[in-house]
Amino acid sequence: MSWPFWPEAAVRQTAYNDRPCASPDRSMRIYLQTMPEAGTEAPRYVQITLEQDLLGGWTLYRESGVQGGKAMLKREVYVDRDAALAAFTKARDAQIKKGFKLMFSQGQESAHGR
């Protein structure tokens, strides 16, 4: 028997972007990106995720970067759900004002605001 001693199916790993949404009330995610222009670099993207932790707090993740390149991840923790939702909405609106287009939305129905 070789290392590891457990079946590969039990060790299935998922990337950060492929995590399933546990519950619409506990997790929201949106993915925005700029429209690619001919002859320029890869499009930029922003992914904003809001998740509830086991203690009832909320964490806002903001990942941004160039498609296929380096990325930056920022994390903010909130105790109150309303404050977390306000920060999520503010982050989304700021990116839309910068010219990013909504590509994907998962979670709460009003997460994308459209």
DSSP file (Angstrom, degrees, kcal/mol; ACC not computed):
  #  RESIDUE AA STRUCTURE BP1 BP2  ACC     N-H-->O    O-->H-N    N-H-->O    O-->H-N    TCO  KAPPA ALPHA  PHI   PSI    X-CA   Y-CA   Z-CA
    1    1 A M              0   0    0      0, 0.0     2,-0.2     0, 0.0     4,-0.1   0.000 360.0 360.0 360.0 132.3    0.0    0.0    0.0
    2    2 A S        -     0   0    0      2,-0.2     0, 0.0     1,-0.1     0, 0.0  -0.532 360.0 -56.6 -99.8 166.8    1.5    3.4   -1.0
    3    3 A W  S    S+     0   0    0     -2,-0.2     2,-0.1     2,-0.1    -1,-0.1  -0.658 112.4  47.8 -78.0 136.0    1.2    6.8    0.6
    4    4 A P  S    S-     0   0    0      0, 0.0    -2,-0.2     0, 0.0     4,-0.1   0.627  72.6-156.9 -80.0 161.0   -1.5    8.2    1.1
    5    5 A F        +     0   0    0     -2,-0.1    -2,-0.1    -4,-0.1    -3,-0.0   0.317  67.0  78.4 -88.8   7.3   -3.4    5.3    2.8
    6    6 A W  S    S-     0   0    0      1,-0.1     5,-0.1     2,-0.0     0, 0.0  -0.835  91.8 -90.9-116.0 155.3   -6.9    6.6    1.9
    7    7 A P    >>  -     0   0    0      0, 0.0     3,-1.0     0, 0.0     4,-0.5  -0.303  31.8-123.4 -64.5 146.7   -8.8    6.5   -1.4
    8    8 A E  G >4 S+     0   0    0      1,-0.3     3,-1.1     2,-0.2     4,-0.0   0.814 108.4  63.4 -61.0 -31.8   -8.3    9.4   -3.7
    9    9 A A  G >4 S+     0   0    0      1,-0.3     3,-0.9     2,-0.2    -1,-0.3   0.828  99.4  54.4 -63.8 -30.4  -12.0   10.1   -3.8
   10   10 A A  G <4 S+     0   0    0     -3,-1.0    -1,-0.3     1,-0.2    -2,-0.2   0.653 106.5  52.4 -77.1 -14.2  -12.0   10.9   -0.1
   11   11 A V  G << S+     0   0    0     -3,-1.1    -1,-0.2    -4,-0.5    -2,-0.2   0.154  74.4 153.6-106.6  16.6   -9.3   13.5   -0.6
   12   12 A R    <   -     0   0    0     -3,-0.9     2,-0.4     1,-0.1    -3,-0.1  -0.246  27.9-158.8 -53.2 121.8  -11.0   15.4   -3.3
   13   13 A Q        -     0   0    0      0, 0.0     2,-0.4     0, 0.0    -1,-0.1  -0.817   4.1-158.0-105.5 145.6   -9.7   19.0   -3.2
   14   14 A T        -     0   0    0     -2,-0.4     5,-0.1     2,-0.0     2,-0.0  -0.948  19.8-116.7-121.8 144.7  -11.6   21.9   -4.6
   15   15 A A    >   -     0   0    0     -2,-0.4     3,-1.0     1,-0.1     4,-0.3  -0.287  34.4-104.1 -70.8 162.9  -10.1   25.3   -5.7
   16   16 A Y  G >  S+     0   0    0      1,-0.3     3,-1.1     2,-0.2    -1,-0.1   0.888 122.4  49.5 -55.0 -42.0  -11.2   28.4   -3.9
   17   17 A N  G 3  S+     0   0    0      1,-0.2    -1,-0.3    30,-0.0    -2,-0.0   0.675 106.4  57.0 -74.3 -16.9  -13.4   29.4   -6.8
   18   18 A D  G <  S+     0   0    0     -3,-1.0    -1,-0.2     2,-0.1    -2,-0.2   0.335  72.9 126.7 -98.7   7.6  -15.1   26.0   -7.0
   19   19 A R    <   -     0   0    0     -3,-1.1     2,-0.1    -4,-0.3    -3,-0.0  -0.448  63.1-119.6 -65.9 133.0  -16.4   25.9   -3.5
   20   20 A P        -     0   0    0      0, 0.0     2,-0.7     0, 0.0     3,-0.1  -0.397  26.1-106.5 -71.1 151.6  -20.1   25.2   -3.4
   21   21 A C        -     0   0    0      1,-0.2    86,-0.1    -2,-0.1     6,-0.1  -0.701  28.9-157.5 -78.8 115.6  -22.4   27.8   -1.9
   22   22 A A        -     0   0    0     -2,-0.7    -1,-0.2     1,-0.3     3,-0.0   0.922  69.4 -14.3 -63.3 -47.8  -23.5   26.3    1.4
   23   23 A S    >>  -     0   0    0     -3,-0.1     4,-1.6     1,-0.1     3,-1.2  -0.970  58.0-124.3-157.3 139.6  -26.7   28.3    1.8
   24   24 A P  T 34 S+     0   0    0      0, 0.0    84,-0.5     0, 0.0    -1,-0.1   0.790 114.9  50.3 -58.3 -26.2  -28.0   31.4    0.2
   25   25 A D  T 34 S+     0   0    0      1,-0.2     3,-0.1    82,-0.1    -3,-0.0   0.673 116.5  39.4 -84.4 -17.4  -28.3   33.0    3.6
   26   26 A R  T <4 S+     0   0    0     -3,-1.2    26,-2.4     1,-0.2     2,-0.3   0.527 119.0  31.8-110.8  -9.0  -24.8   32.2    4.7
   27   27 A S  E  <  +A   51   0A   0     -4,-1.6     2,-0.3    24,-0.2    81,-0.3  -0.986  52.7 176.4-153.9 138.0  -22.7   32.8    1.5
   28   28 A M  E     -A   50   0A   0     22,-2.4    22,-2.8    -2,-0.3     2,-0.3  -0.989   7.2-177.6-138.7 147.5  -22.8   35.1   -1.5
   29   29 A R  E     -AB  49 106A   0     77,-2.9    77,-2.9    -2,-0.3     2,-0.4  -0.990   5.5-178.0-147.8 136.8  -20.4   35.4   -4.4
   30   30 A I  E     -AB  48 105A   0     18,-2.3    18,-2.3    -2,-0.3     2,-0.4  -0.984  10.6-156.6-132.2 148.8  -20.1   37.6   -7.4
   31   31 A Y  E     +AB  47 104A   0     73,-2.5    72,-3.1    -2,-0.4    73,-1.6  -0.992  15.5 177.7-126.3 124.7  -17.5   37.6  -10.2
   32   32 A L  E     +AB  46 102A   0     14,-3.3    14,-2.8    -2,-0.4     2,-0.3  -0.910   0.7 175.0-124.2 151.5  -16.9   40.7  -12.3
   33   33 A Q  E     -AB  45 101A   0     68,-2.1    68,-2.6    -2,-0.3    12,-0.2  -0.993  31.2-108.1-152.1 159.7  -14.4   41.3  -15.0
   34   34 A T        -     0   0    0     10,-2.3    66,-0.1    -2,-0.3    65,-0.1  -0.499  44.3-102.1 -80.8 156.7  -13.4   44.0  -17.6
   35   35 A M        -     0   0    0     64,-0.3     2,-0.1    -2,-0.2     9,-0.1  -0.671  40.5-114.7 -80.6 131.0  -14.2   43.4  -21.2
   36   36 A P        -     0   0    0      0, 0.0     2,-0.3     0, 0.0     6,-0.1  -0.397  26.9-148.2 -67.9 139.7  -11.1   42.3  -23.1
   37   37 A E    >   -     0   0    0      4,-0.4     3,-1.6    -2,-0.1     2,-0.1  -0.832  29.1 -93.8-106.9 148.5   -9.8   44.7  -25.8
   38   38 A A  T 3  S+     0   0    0     -2,-0.3     3,-0.1     1,-0.3    -1,-0.0  -0.360 106.8   7.0 -62.4 131.6   -8.1   43.5  -29.0
   39   39 A G  T 3  S+     0   0    0      1,-0.3    -1,-0.3    -2,-0.1     2,-0.2   0.599 107.3 106.4  76.2  12.3   -4.3   43.5  -28.7
   40   40 A T  S <  S-     0   0    0     -3,-1.6    -1,-0.3     1,-0.2     0, 0.0  -0.560  75.9 -74.6-113.9-179.2   -4.2   44.2  -25.0
   41   41 A E        -     0   0    0     -2,-0.2    -4,-0.4     1,-0.2    -1,-0.2  -0.058  66.9 -68.8 -66.6 174.1   -3.4   42.2  -21.9
   42   42 A A        -     0   0    0     25,-0.2    -1,-0.2     1,-0.1    26,-0.0  -0.233  64.8 -89.0 -62.0 153.9   -5.8   39.7  -20.4
   43   43 A P        -     0   0    0      0, 0.0    24,-2.9     0, 0.0     2,-0.2  -0.286  38.8-121.2 -65.6 151.5   -8.9   41.0  -18.7
   44   44 A R  E     - C   0  66A   0     22,-0.2   -10,-2.3    -3,-0.1     2,-0.3  -0.596  30.6-163.4 -87.2 153.7   -8.9   42.0  -15.1
   45   45 A Y  E     -AC  33  65A   0     20,-2.7    20,-1.8   -12,-0.2     2,-0.4  -0.944  15.3-162.7-137.7 159.8  -11.3   40.4  -12.6
   46   46 A V  E     -AC  32  64A   0    -14,-2.8   -14,-3.3    -2,-0.3     2,-0.5  -0.987   4.8-168.6-139.9 131.4  -12.7   40.9   -9.2
   47   47 A Q  E     -AC  31  63A   0     16,-3.1    16,-2.9    -2,-0.4     2,-0.5  -0.990   5.0-168.3-121.6 125.8  -14.4   38.2   -7.1
   48   48 A I  E     -AC  30  62A   0    -18,-2.3   -18,-2.3    -2,-0.5     2,-0.4  -0.961   8.2-179.6-117.3 124.2  -16.3   39.3   -4.0
   49   49 A T  E     -AC  29  61A   0     12,-2.5    12,-3.2    -2,-0.5     2,-0.5  -0.976  12.8-166.6-128.0 135.8  -17.4   36.6   -1.5
   50   50 A L  E     +AC  28  60A   0    -22,-2.8   -22,-2.4    -2,-0.4     2,-0.4  -0.987  17.5 174.0-122.4 122.0  -19.3   37.0    1.7
   51   51 A E  E     -AC  27  59A   0      8,-2.5     8,-3.0    -2,-0.5     2,-0.4  -0.961  27.8-131.3-131.2 146.1  -19.4   34.0    4.1
   52   52 A Q  E     - C   0  58A   0    -26,-2.4     6,-0.2    -2,-0.4     2,-0.1  -0.793  26.0-142.7 -92.4 136.5  -20.8   33.4    7.5
   53   53 A D    >   -     0   0    0      4,-2.5     3,-1.4    -2,-0.4    -1,-0.0  -0.321  30.7 -94.8 -90.8 179.3  -18.4   31.7    9.9
   54   54 A L  T 3  S+     0   0    0      1,-0.3    -1,-0.1     2,-0.1    -2,-0.0   0.708 122.3  54.6 -68.4 -20.6  -19.2   29.1   12.6
   55   55 A L  T 3  S-     0   0    0      2,-0.0    -1,-0.3     0, 0.0     3,-0.1   0.388 122.0-100.3 -95.6   3.8  -19.5   31.7   15.3
   56   56 A G  S <  S+     0   0    0     -3,-1.4    -2,-0.1     1,-0.3    25,-0.1   0.392  82.5 125.8  95.6  -3.7  -22.0   33.8   13.5
   57   57 A G        -     0   0    0     -5,-0.0    -4,-2.5    23,-0.0     2,-0.4  -0.274  54.0-126.5 -79.7 173.2  -19.6   36.5   12.2
   58   58 A W  E     -CD  52  78A   0     20,-3.6    20,-3.7    -6,-0.2     2,-0.5  -0.969  13.9-159.4-126.9 139.0  -19.2   37.4    8.6
   59   59 A T  E     -CD  51  77A   0     -8,-3.0    -8,-2.5    -2,-0.4     2,-0.6  -0.978   4.2-157.2-121.3 128.5  -16.1   37.5    6.4
   60   60 A L  E     -CD  50  76A   0     16,-3.3    16,-2.3    -2,-0.5     2,-0.4  -0.921  10.2-166.3-105.0 119.6  -15.9   39.6    3.2
   61   61 A Y  E     -CD  49  75A   0    -12,-3.2   -12,-2.5    -2,-0.6     2,-0.5  -0.901   5.0-170.8-106.0 132.9  -13.2   38.3    0.7
   62   62 A R  E     -CD  48  74A   0     12,-2.5    12,-2.2    -2,-0.4     2,-0.4  -0.941   7.0-179.0-124.8 108.9  -12.2   40.6   -2.2
   63   63 A E  E     +CD  47  73A   0    -16,-2.9   -16,-3.1    -2,-0.5     2,-0.3  -0.898   9.5 165.5-107.3 133.5   -9.9   38.8   -4.8
   64   64 A S  E     +CD  46  72A   0      8,-2.3     8,-3.0    -2,-0.4     2,-0.3  -0.985  11.0 106.8-146.5 156.4   -8.6   40.8   -7.8
   65   65 A G  E     -CD  45  71A   0    -20,-1.8   -20,-2.7    -2,-0.3     2,-0.4  -0.986  64.0 -51.4 167.9-166.7   -6.0   40.5  -10.4
   66   66 A V  E >   -C   44   0A   0      4,-1.2     3,-2.9    -2,-0.3   -22,-0.2  -0.843  64.5 -96.9-100.1 136.4   -5.3   39.8  -14.1
   67   67 A Q  T 3  S+     0   0    0    -24,-2.9   -25,-0.2    -2,-0.4     3,-0.1  -0.300 111.5   6.8 -53.4 122.1   -6.9   36.7  -15.6
   68   68 A G  T 3  S+     0   0    0      1,-0.3    -1,-0.3    -2,-0.0     2,-0.1   0.511 121.7  82.9  81.3   5.2   -4.2   34.0  -15.6
   69   69 A G  S <  S-     0   0    0     -3,-2.9    -1,-0.3     1,-0.2     2,-0.0  -0.364  89.9 -41.1-121.3-159.6   -1.8   36.2  -13.5
   70   70 A K        -     0   0    0     -2,-0.1    -4,-1.2    -3,-0.1     2,-0.3  -0.329  54.6-157.5 -69.1 151.3   -1.1   37.1   -9.9
   71   71 A A  E     -D   65   0A   0     -6,-0.2     2,-0.4    -3,-0.1    -6,-0.2  -0.901   9.1-143.7-129.2 158.5   -4.0   37.9   -7.7
   72   72 A M  E     -D   64   0A   0     -8,-3.0    -8,-2.3    -2,-0.3     2,-0.5  -0.975  12.4-161.1-122.1 136.9   -4.5   39.8   -4.5
   73   73 A L  E     -D   63   0A   0     -2,-0.4     2,-0.4   -10,-0.2   -10,-0.2  -0.978   6.2-173.9-123.4 125.5   -6.9   38.7   -1.7
   74   74 A K  E     -D   62   0A   0    -12,-2.2   -12,-2.5    -2,-0.5     2,-0.4  -0.906   6.3-161.0-115.2 146.2   -8.2   41.0    1.0
   75   75 A R  E     -D   61   0A   0     -2,-0.4     2,-0.4   -14,-0.2   -14,-0.2  -0.992   8.8-178.2-132.0 133.6  -10.3   39.9    4.0
   76   76 A E  E     -D   60   0A   0    -16,-2.3   -16,-3.3    -2,-0.4     2,-0.4  -0.993  14.8-147.8-129.2 138.5  -12.5   41.9    6.3
   77   77 A V  E     -D   59   0A   0     -2,-0.4     2,-0.4   -18,-0.2   -18,-0.2  -0.890  13.8-173.7-110.8 136.0  -14.4   40.5    9.3
   78   78 A Y  E     -D   58   0A   0    -20,-3.7   -20,-3.6    -2,-0.4     3,-0.0  -0.964  20.8-160.9-127.4 143.7  -17.8   41.8   10.4
   79   79 A V  S    S+     0   0    0     -2,-0.4     2,-0.4   -22,-0.2    -1,-0.1   0.816  79.6  62.9 -87.0 -36.7  -19.9   40.9   13.5
   80   80 A D  S  > S-     0   0    0      1,-0.1     4,-1.9   -22,-0.1     5,-0.1  -0.760  71.3-145.5 -99.0 134.0  -23.2   42.2   12.1
   81   81 A R  H  > S+     0   0    0     -2,-0.4     4,-2.6     1,-0.2     5,-0.2   0.887 100.7  53.6 -62.9 -40.8  -24.9   40.8    9.0
   82   82 A D  H  > S+     0   0    0      1,-0.2     4,-2.2     2,-0.2    -1,-0.2   0.899 109.0  48.1 -64.2 -40.6  -26.2   44.2    8.0
   83   83 A A  H  > S+     0   0    0      2,-0.2     4,-2.1     1,-0.2    -1,-0.2   0.886 112.1  50.4 -65.6 -38.4  -22.8   45.8    8.1
   84   84 A A  H  X S+     0   0    0     -4,-1.9     4,-2.3     2,-0.2    -2,-0.2   0.917 111.1  47.9 -65.4 -43.9  -21.4   42.9    6.1
   85   85 A L  H  X S+     0   0    0     -4,-2.6     4,-2.5     2,-0.2    -2,-0.2   0.878 110.6  52.0 -64.6 -37.4  -24.1   43.2    3.4
   86   86 A A  H  X S+     0   0    0     -4,-2.2     4,-2.4     2,-0.2    -1,-0.2   0.903 111.1  47.1 -64.7 -40.9  -23.5   46.9    3.2
   87   87 A A  H  X S+     0   0    0     -4,-2.1     4,-2.4     2,-0.2    -2,-0.2   0.882 111.5  51.5 -66.9 -38.5  -19.8   46.4    2.7
   88   88 A F  H  X S+     0   0    0     -4,-2.3     4,-2.3     2,-0.2    -2,-0.2   0.937 112.8  45.1 -61.6 -48.0  -20.5   43.7    0.1
   89   89 A T  H  X S+     0   0    0     -4,-2.5     4,-2.8     2,-0.2     5,-0.2   0.897 112.8  50.6 -63.9 -42.4  -22.8   46.1   -1.8
   90   90 A K  H  X S+     0   0    0     -4,-2.4     4,-2.1     2,-0.2    -1,-0.2   0.912 111.2  48.3 -63.6 -42.9  -20.4   49.0   -1.5
   91   91 A A  H  X S+     0   0    0     -4,-2.4     4,-1.6     2,-0.2    -2,-0.2   0.904 113.3  48.3 -63.9 -41.9  -17.5   46.8   -2.9
   92   92 A R  H  X S+     0   0    0     -4,-2.3     4,-2.1     1,-0.2    -2,-0.2   0.941 112.1  47.8 -62.8 -48.5  -19.7   45.6   -5.8
   93   93 A D  H  X S+     0   0    0     -4,-2.8     4,-2.2     1,-0.2    -2,-0.2   0.861 108.4  55.3 -63.6 -36.7  -20.9   49.1   -6.7
   94   94 A A  H  X S+     0   0    0     -4,-2.1     4,-1.0    -5,-0.2    -1,-0.2   0.893 109.7  46.3 -63.5 -39.4  -17.3   50.5   -6.6
   95   95 A Q  H  <>S+     0   0    0     -4,-1.6     5,-2.2     2,-0.2     4,-0.3   0.871 110.2  52.6 -72.4 -36.2  -16.2   47.9   -9.1
   96   96 A I  H ><5S+     0   0    0     -4,-2.1     3,-1.4     1,-0.2    -2,-0.2   0.893 106.8  53.7 -64.9 -38.9  -19.2   48.4  -11.4
   97   97 A K  H 3<5S+     0   0    0     -4,-2.2    -1,-0.2     1,-0.3    -2,-0.2   0.800 103.2  58.1 -64.4 -28.0  -18.3   52.2  -11.4
   98   98 A K  T 3<5S-     0   0    0     -4,-1.0    -1,-0.3    -5,-0.2    -2,-0.2   0.504 128.9 -96.4 -80.2  -3.8  -14.8   51.3  -12.5
   99   99 A G  T < 5S+     0   0    0     -3,-1.4   -64,-0.3     1,-0.3    -3,-0.2   0.519  74.3 145.2 104.3   6.0  -16.2   49.5  -15.6
  100  100 A F      < -     0   0    0     -5,-2.2     2,-0.4   -66,-0.1    -1,-0.3  -0.534  38.3-142.2 -76.7 144.9  -16.3   45.9  -14.4
  101  101 A K  E     -B   33   0A   0    -68,-2.6   -68,-2.1    -2,-0.2     2,-0.3  -0.879  19.1-111.3-109.9 140.4  -19.2   43.8  -15.7
  102  102 A L  E     +B   32   0A   0     -2,-0.4   -70,-0.2   -70,-0.2     3,-0.1  -0.545  40.3 165.7 -70.8 125.3  -21.0   41.2  -13.7
  103  103 A M  E     +     0   0A   0    -72,-3.1     2,-0.3     1,-0.4   -71,-0.2   0.688  63.3  12.6-109.2 -30.6  -20.3   37.7  -15.1
  104  104 A F  E     -B   31   0A   0    -73,-1.6   -73,-2.5     2,-0.0    -1,-0.4  -0.996  54.7-174.8-154.3 141.2  -21.5   35.4  -12.3
  105  105 A S  E     +B   30   0A   0     -2,-0.3     2,-0.4   -75,-0.2   -75,-0.2  -0.998   7.4 175.4-140.7 135.1  -23.7   35.7   -9.1
  106  106 A Q  E     +B   29   0A   0    -77,-2.9   -77,-2.9    -2,-0.4     2,-0.4  -0.999  48.7  19.4-141.1 137.5  -24.4   33.0   -6.5
  107  107 A G  S    S+     0   0    0     -2,-0.4   -79,-0.2   -79,-0.2   -82,-0.1  -0.913  98.9  41.1 114.6-135.1  -26.3   33.2   -3.3
  108  108 A Q  S >  S-     0   0    0    -84,-0.5     3,-2.1    -2,-0.4     4,-0.3  -0.213  76.7-124.2 -56.3 137.8  -28.8   35.8   -2.2
  109  109 A E  T 3  S+     0   0    0      1,-0.3     3,-0.5     2,-0.1    -1,-0.1   0.836 109.8  46.2 -53.5 -38.9  -31.1   36.8   -5.0
  110  110 A S  T >  S+     0   0    0      1,-0.2     3,-0.5     2,-0.1    -1,-0.3   0.218  78.6 110.0 -92.8  16.9  -30.3   40.5   -4.7
  111  111 A A  T <  S+     0   0    0     -3,-2.1    -1,-0.2     1,-0.2    -2,-0.1   0.851  83.1  41.8 -60.7 -35.7  -26.5   39.9   -4.6
  112  112 A H  T 3  S-     0   0    0     -3,-0.5    -1,-0.2    -4,-0.3    -2,-0.1   0.603  98.8-138.4 -91.9 -10.5  -25.9   41.4   -8.0
  113  113 A G    <         0   0    0     -3,-0.5    -3,-0.1    -4,-0.1    -2,-0.1   0.678 360.0 360.0  69.2  18.5  -28.3   44.3   -7.6
  114  114 A R              0   0    0      0, 0.0    -1,-0.1     0, 0.0    -4,-0.1   0.362 360.0 360.0-124.3 360.0  -29.8   44.1  -11.0
